[in-house]
Amino acid sequence: MTTAGDGAAAGRSRAVATWLALIGGSIGLHRFYLHGVRDGWAWLHPWPTLLGGYGFWRLREFGVDDERGSFLVLLLGVMLAMSMLQAIVYGLTSDERWARRHGPAVPPRGPAWPTFVAVVRVARGDRERDQVKSAKLSA
């Protein structure tokens, strides 16, 4: 459904593809990232996920005895399992195979430590705010 080399020209990041498969794989975000909007398989991902979400809603609304909801929620489970498996496959793919299939990854633009420091500062700031709130509540 997709032509060979659609995503290979730009060179796609394996880490981004892995995270997209993990977070939004059930709606095809990783396929859109790797192969573009012309990928037919990517457009097939959202429909079973939406039907599964509808089945989940039916189970909550009508109870677990709803046969249609029980069937439809399986679609959601299958799509989530497939996206998790795809994330694992992307994450474990060797650099050589990834470069052959999706082009060489774009090298990082700068050092990674500023991002690390920012994440630590944000996490530490949240912890300090929680400590201040708990101190105010106990007083």
C-alpha positions in Angstrom: 0.0 0.0 0.0 3.0 2.3 0.3 5.7 2.7 -2.2 9.2 1.6 -1.2 11.4 4.4 -0.1 8.6 6.9 0.9 10.2 7.4 4.4 13.7 6.6 3.4 14.6 9.8 1.7 14.3 12.0 4.8 15.9 9.6 7.3 13.7 8.9 10.3 14.7 8.7 13.9 14.3 5.3 15.4 13.6 6.8 18.9 10.8 9.0 17.6 9.2 6.1 15.7 9.5 3.9 18.8 7.8 6.6 21.0 5.1 7.2 18.4 4.4 3.5 18.2 4.2 3.3 22.0 2.0 6.4 22.6 -0.1 6.6 19.4 0.6 3.4 17.6 -3.0 2.2 17.8 -4.1 5.2 15.6 -1.1 4.8 13.2 1.1 7.8 14.2 4.3 5.8 13.8 3.3 4.8 10.2 2.4 8.4 9.3 5.8 9.4 10.6 7.8 6.7 8.8 5.8 6.5 5.5 3.9 9.7 5.2 0.2 10.4 4.7 0.0 8.3 1.6 0.5 5.1 3.5 -2.7 3.0 3.3 -1.9 0.9 6.3 -1.6 4.0 8.5 -5.1 5.0 7.5 -6.4 1.6 8.5 -5.2 1.9 12.1 -7.7 4.4 13.6 -10.9 2.5 12.6 -10.5 -0.6 14.8 -9.2 1.5 17.6 -12.3 3.7 17.4 -14.6 0.7 17.2 -12.8 -0.7 20.2 -13.3 2.5 22.1 -17.0 2.4 21.3 -17.1 -1.2 22.6 -15.4 0.0 25.8 -18.0 2.7 26.1 -20.8 0.1 25.5 -19.4 -2.1 28.3 -19.3 0.8 30.7 -22.8 1.9 29.7 -24.6 -1.4 29.4 -22.5 -3.7 31.5 -20.4 -6.7 30.7 -23.3 -8.7 29.4 -23.3 -6.6 26.2 -22.2 -9.0 23.5 -21.5 -6.3 20.9 -19.4 -4.3 23.4 -17.5 -7.4 24.4 -16.6 -8.2 20.8 -15.7 -4.6 19.9 -13.4 -4.1 22.9 -11.3 -6.9 21.6 -10.4 -4.7 18.6 -9.0 -2.1 21.0 -7.0 -4.8 22.8 -5.6 -6.1 19.5 -4.6 -2.7 18.3 -2.9 -1.8 21.6 -1.0 -5.0 21.6 0.1 -4.6 18.0 1.3 -1.1 18.7 3.3 -2.2 21.8 4.8 -5.0 19.8 5.7 -2.6 17.0 7.4 -0.3 19.5 9.5 -3.2 20.8 10.5 -4.2 17.3 11.4 -0.6 16.4 13.4 -0.2 19.6 15.4 -3.5 19.0 16.1 -3.0 15.3 19.8 -2.7 14.6 21.2 0.6 13.3 22.2 -0.9 10.0 18.8 -2.4 9.3 17.1 0.8 10.3 19.3 2.9 8.0 18.6 0.5 5.1 14.9 0.6 5.6 14.2 4.2 6.7 17.4 6.1 5.8 20.2 7.1 8.1 19.0 8.8 11.3 19.5 12.5 11.5 22.4 13.2 13.9 21.5 15.2 17.1 22.0 18.9 16.7 23.7 19.5 20.0 24.6 17.9 23.3 21.8 16.0 25.2 22.8 17.3 28.6 20.7 20.5 28.5 17.6 18.4 28.0 18.5 16.1 30.9 19.2 19.1 33.2 15.8 20.6 32.2 14.0 17.4 33.0 15.7 17.1 36.3 15.0 20.7 37.2 11.3 20.3 36.4 11.0 17.1 38.3 12.8 18.6 41.3 10.6 21.7 41.2 7.5 19.6 41.3 8.9 17.7 44.3 9.7 21.0 46.1 6.2 22.4 45.4 4.7 19.2 46.9 6.8 19.5 50.0 5.8 23.1 50.4 2.1 22.2 50.0 2.3 19.3 52.5 4.1 21.6 55.0 1.3 24.2 54.6 -1.4 21.5 55.1 0.2 20.1 58.2 0.6 23.5 59.8 
